Amino acid sequence: MTEKAGCWFAEVVDAAQLTPHMVRVTFGGKDIAQYVSNGSPDECVTVFFPRDGEDRPPAMTAIDGVWWFHGIDPIPEGRNYTVRRFDPASGRLVIDFVAHEGGVASAWALSATAGQTILLTRPRRWYNVPETARWQLLVADMTGLPSLGRAVEQLPAGARAHVIVEVLERGDIQTFETAGEVTYDWRVGSGNGDCASVLENAVENFELPDGEGYVWFAGEASTSRAVRKYVRKVLGFPVRQFEIIGYWRVNSEQWLEKYKAYQEEALAVYNGALAAGRTQAEASDEFDAMLERVGL
């Protein structure tokens, strides 16, 4: 495939248990050698897995500029993941998978072996620190830890950041090399689908440093909503000073079933906000507020 491709096949080169609840899979192959990274810490791709009886997912095709599985049924299972690291010189791309019971992606990662092939989409990004920010607050559970780790590693010399991470056990704590000035607050044994999260409380108790800051959060959707409300409504941060994302959702199947009844209305709110000149972040805020009003 070429640089203009909308997807890339990725072949497993190595798979290793990084921590008790994290599996690191390294990919290579001729397609990955042509992969185009956006360089962002939260560089996100959709990973599509082989269907039953196949050794790789079907290829996407482009129709009117849209890359998708046009005319293919059933569509392979796909999940969103962060590119933990990409090295264009070696043609190697790394993704860290949270290892847990159940789930297509986790089951695949736990049994991944060299030569297996998946499909990656073009990357997206959200992390965007204003040049005027003097400090960062980076918060995540284990699903957001790969993005957070890359953000810490990419900090320029002298950049200040405080990190709050919720992990399942002490063995899941990671270390990062960085040129930045970073402090850490590891919360062990909470959240991550195991029990209630403490991240909302941790953010509310964080003593804000002087000067303009930037808050980045990645974790469970209901916790992300609570943190966003606090940052936006209580702290009064404008949307350019935060990016708060729900990476997963407790009871997702039940939520999706209820969402179907409000999907058209919610999308109308989002698209209407964009048409009115709001930014994507502001439109997302209105979209989320509408869902909250109907109990989602």
C-alpha distance (Angstrom), angle and dihedral (degrees) to the residues before:
residue distance angle dihedral
M1 . . .
T2 3.80 . .
E3 3.79 132.9 .
K4 3.81 88.5 -94.6
A5 3.77 92.0 58.5
G6 3.78 118.8 122.0
C7 3.79 93.8 -143.5
W8 3.78 142.5 23.4
F9 3.79 133.1 -151.2
A10 3.82 110.9 -129.1
E11 3.80 123.9 -160.6
V12 3.80 121.5 -153.3
V13 3.80 111.5 -112.6
D14 3.80 97.5 170.8
A15 3.80 140.1 -5.8
A16 3.80 123.5 -165.2
Q17 3.79 139.1 167.7
L18 3.81 102.6 -107.9
T19 3.83 96.3 -178.7
P20 3.83 132.6 -13.0
H21 3.82 90.4 -81.3
M22 3.81 103.2 26.5
V23 3.81 129.7 75.3
R24 3.82 119.4 -165.1
V25 3.80 115.5 -150.6
T26 3.80 121.0 -170.7
F27 3.80 118.3 -156.4
G28 3.79 133.4 -162.8
G29 3.80 139.7 153.6
K30 3.78 136.2 123.1
D31 3.82 93.7 -67.5
I32 3.80 94.6 51.6
A33 3.80 88.9 52.4
Q34 3.85 84.7 66.8
Y35 3.81 96.2 43.6
V36 3.82 114.2 131.6
S37 3.81 112.6 -142.2
N38 3.80 123.1 -158.3
G39 3.82 90.4 -151.7
S40 3.80 95.4 -131.8
P41 3.82 121.5 139.2
D42 3.80 89.6 -127.1
E43 3.80 94.6 44.5
C44 3.79 100.8 161.6
V45 3.80 129.1 -162.0
T46 3.78 130.9 175.4
V47 3.79 110.6 -119.6
F48 3.81 114.8 -149.9
F49 3.80 118.7 -161.6
P50 3.82 130.8 -150.3
R51 3.78 117.0 -88.1
D52 3.79 120.3 -121.8
G53 3.78 111.0 -65.3
E54 3.82 95.0 14.0
D55 3.79 129.6 105.8
R56 3.81 93.4 -149.4
P57 3.81 137.6 13.3
P58 3.80 118.3 -95.4
A59 3.80 116.3 -93.8
M60 3.79 121.0 -100.9
T61 3.81 121.0 -122.5
A62 3.81 131.3 -154.9
I63 3.80 122.5 -119.0
D64 3.81 116.6 177.1
G65 3.78 88.3 -15.0
V66 3.81 94.1 -53.7
W67 3.81 115.8 122.0
W68 3.80 112.3 -150.1
F69 3.80 144.9 122.2
H70 3.79 91.8 -79.3
G71 3.80 112.0 -171.9
I72 3.81 92.7 0.6
D73 3.81 119.9 127.3
P74 2.93 126.4 -146.0
I75 3.79 98.8 26.9
P76 3.82 110.9 -139.4
E77 3.79 119.4 -105.8
G78 3.80 113.4 -93.2
R79 3.82 135.7 -172.0
N80 3.81 133.0 -176.3
Y81 3.81 118.2 -112.4
T82 3.78 139.1 171.1
V83 3.77 121.0 -113.5
R84 3.80 98.6 -124.9
R85 3.78 93.1 -168.4
F86 3.80 139.1 -9.2
D87 3.79 124.6 -167.2
P88 3.83 111.5 -170.1
A89 3.81 91.3 -172.4
S90 3.81 93.4 62.0
G91 3.80 96.7 26.6
R92 3.80 91.8 -124.9
L93 3.81 126.1 141.9
V94 3.82 123.5 -171.6
I95 3.81 128.6 -154.8
D96 3.81 124.1 -179.5
F97 3.82 114.4 -147.9
V98 3.81 123.3 -160.2
A99 3.82 106.2 -124.6
H100 3.81 112.7 -137.6
E101 3.78 139.2 139.1
G102 3.77 114.5 -78.8
G103 3.77 127.7 4.6
V104 3.80 129.7 106.7
A105 3.81 96.3 -112.1
S106 3.78 97.0 45.2
A107 3.81 92.9 47.5
W108 3.79 90.4 49.2
A109 3.83 93.8 48.4
L110 3.80 93.6 48.1
S111 3.79 90.7 56.8
A112 3.83 98.7 33.8
T113 3.80 115.7 137.6
A114 3.80 134.4 -179.9
G115 3.78 113.8 -74.3
Q116 3.80 98.1 27.2
T117 3.81 112.7 129.5
I118 3.79 134.1 -144.6
L119 3.83 132.9 170.6
L120 3.83 126.6 -115.6
T121 3.81 128.1 -160.5
R122 3.79 128.4 -144.8
P123 3.82 111.1 -69.8
R124 3.81 126.0 -105.8
R125 3.80 129.5 -164.2
W126 3.84 142.9 -161.0
Y127 3.82 108.2 171.8
N128 3.81 106.7 104.9
V129 3.80 118.2 158.4
P130 3.83 115.7 -162.2
E131 3.80 113.9 -121.7
T132 3.80 88.0 -124.4
A133 3.82 94.6 58.6
R134 3.81 113.2 114.6
W135 3.82 96.6 -171.1
Q136 3.80 142.2 14.3
L137 3.78 133.9 -142.7
L138 3.81 109.5 -154.5
V139 3.82 115.8 -169.8
A140 3.81 130.6 176.6
D141 3.76 148.0 145.6
M142 3.80 118.8 -137.1
T143 3.81 93.9 -73.1
G144 3.80 89.8 59.0
L145 3.80 95.7 39.6
P146 3.84 95.4 93.4
S147 3.82 90.8 54.7
L148 3.78 91.8 44.1
G149 3.80 92.1 49.6
R150 3.78 91.4 52.3
A151 3.82 90.8 47.6
V152 3.81 90.4 53.9
E153 3.80 92.3 47.3
Q154 3.80 91.8 50.3
L155 3.80 95.9 50.3
P156 3.81 111.4 123.6
A157 3.79 120.1 -122.6
G158 3.79 111.9 -71.2
A159 3.81 95.8 13.2
R160 3.81 111.0 140.0
A161 3.80 122.7 -137.8
H162 3.78 137.7 164.1
V163 3.81 116.2 -152.7
I164 3.81 127.0 -154.6
V165 3.81 115.8 -176.5
E166 3.79 130.6 174.5
V167 3.84 113.8 -150.0
L168 3.78 133.9 173.6
E169 3.81 97.8 -124.1
R170 3.79 140.3 -3.1
G171 3.78 91.8 -97.8
D172 3.82 88.5 65.2
I173 3.81 92.3 64.3
Q174 3.81 110.6 111.9
T175 3.81 134.1 -161.2
F176 3.80 125.1 -139.1
E177 3.78 134.1 -162.2
T178 3.79 111.0 -130.8
A179 3.78 143.1 161.5
G180 3.80 89.4 -146.3
E181 3.79 130.3 93.3
V182 3.80 102.0 -108.4
T183 3.80 134.1 175.8
Y184 3.81 122.0 -166.9
D185 3.80 136.5 -145.7
W186 3.81 110.9 -176.3
R187 3.81 114.5 -168.3
V188 3.82 108.8 -159.4
G189 3.79 127.8 -158.3
S190 3.81 101.8 10.0
G191 3.80 137.2 99.9
N192 3.80 122.3 -0.5
G193 3.79 92.1 111.8
D194 3.80 91.4 -61.9
C195 3.81 98.5 93.0
A196 3.81 140.4 -31.2
S197 3.79 117.5 -37.2
V198 3.81 121.4 -118.3
L199 3.81 95.2 -164.6
E200 3.80 96.0 99.2
N201 3.81 90.7 54.7
A202 3.81 91.8 44.1
V203 3.81 91.6 54.2
E204 3.80 92.6 46.9
N205 3.82 90.6 51.4
F206 3.80 94.3 48.1
E207 3.79 110.4 114.2
L208 3.77 106.8 -131.6
P209 3.81 114.9 -127.0
D210 3.78 120.3 -132.0
G211 3.77 118.8 -82.8
E212 3.77 134.0 26.5
G213 3.79 115.4 -31.9
Y214 3.78 140.9 -170.3
V215 3.81 125.6 -139.3
W216 3.80 122.6 -157.2
F217 3.82 121.0 -178.2
A218 3.81 132.5 176.6
G219 3.79 123.0 176.2
E220 3.81 144.9 85.0
A221 3.81 114.0 -2.7
S222 3.82 100.2 -122.7
T223 3.80 91.2 48.0
S224 3.80 90.3 47.9
R225 3.80 89.8 53.2
A226 3.81 91.6 52.4
V227 3.80 91.8 47.8
R228 3.81 91.9 47.2
K229 3.80 91.0 51.6
Y230 3.80 90.9 50.8
V231 3.81 94.4 47.2
R232 3.81 94.0 44.1
K233 3.80 102.4 36.4
V234 3.81 105.4 26.8
L235 3.79 102.3 31.2
G236 3.79 91.6 32.8
F237 3.80 95.4 -137.8
P238 3.82 114.8 169.6
V239 3.81 114.6 -124.7
R240 3.81 93.1 -102.2
Q241 3.81 89.2 65.1
F242 3.80 98.2 59.8
E243 3.78 144.7 36.0
I244 3.80 114.0 -167.4
I245 3.79 116.5 178.3
G246 3.79 135.2 -177.6
Y247 3.81 106.5 -137.5
W248 3.81 95.7 179.9
R249 3.79 141.3 -1.7
V250 3.78 135.8 -131.9
N251 3.83 110.7 -121.4
S252 3.80 89.8 8.8
E253 3.81 95.3 170.5
Q254 3.80 93.0 56.6
W255 3.81 91.1 44.2
L256 3.80 92.9 51.1
E257 3.79 91.4 49.6
K258 3.79 90.9 54.9
Y259 3.81 92.8 41.5
K260 3.80 91.3 60.7
A261 3.81 89.5 71.5
Y262 3.82 91.7 56.3
Q263 3.81 101.6 30.9
E264 3.81 96.2 102.4
E265 3.81 92.7 47.8
A266 3.81 92.9 45.8
L267 3.79 93.3 50.1
A268 3.79 89.6 48.5
V269 3.80 89.4 55.3
Y270 3.81 91.4 49.3
N271 3.80 95.6 45.9
G272 3.79 91.3 42.8
A273 3.78 90.3 55.0
L274 3.81 90.9 51.3
A275 3.81 90.8 47.9
A276 3.81 88.8 52.2
G277 3.81 89.8 58.1
R278 3.79 99.6 -99.5
T279 3.80 119.6 144.7
Q280 3.81 121.4 -109.5
A281 3.80 89.1 -104.1
E282 3.81 91.9 52.3
A283 3.80 91.4 45.6
S284 3.80 89.8 50.8
D285 3.80 89.0 51.1
E286 3.82 91.1 54.6
F287 3.82 90.9 44.6
D288 3.80 90.7 53.1
A289 3.81 93.0 45.7
M290 3.80 90.4 53.2
L291 3.82 91.3 51.5
E292 3.79 91.1 48.9
R293 3.80 90.5 53.1
V294 3.82 90.3 59.1
G295 3.77 93.7 45.7
L296 3.81 99.4 -98.9
